[in-house]
Amino acid sequence: MDTQLTPIEQKALSIFRQPPRRLNCAQTVCSAMEREDLVPSMQNCNVGKAPGGTCGALYAAITMAPEREAELRELFTRTLGADKCALLKRNGRVPCPHCVCTAVRALSKA
């Protein structure tokens, strides 16, 4: 992960899995992007349970910007090597915080 975190990435990491809410990756992306209305619907979109096995952080990003789905999937694949949770997690290859940061950074770019 880039050592120079953007403010939105710092915000996301400050709330990811932290008490009292303990938000998962998808919920964290929504909360960091100030879409609290989506947080409850993302409760079960982690650990490979997002539709199609998509990374939860990516799924949240796509939910907020459906018109950018192809771009976001391509970015995840290019940056992290995959867009599916199981492939990202295989052998601990890509930690969840990296996925969260990739999603919020992508969404924060117009």
Secondary structure, DSSP 4 states (H G I P E B T S, - for coil): --SS--HHHHHHHHHBT-TTT-B-HHHHHHHHTT-GGGTGGGTT--TT-SGGGB-HHHHHHHHH-GGGHHHHHHHHHHHHS-SBHHHHHGGG-S-HHHHHHHHHHHHH--
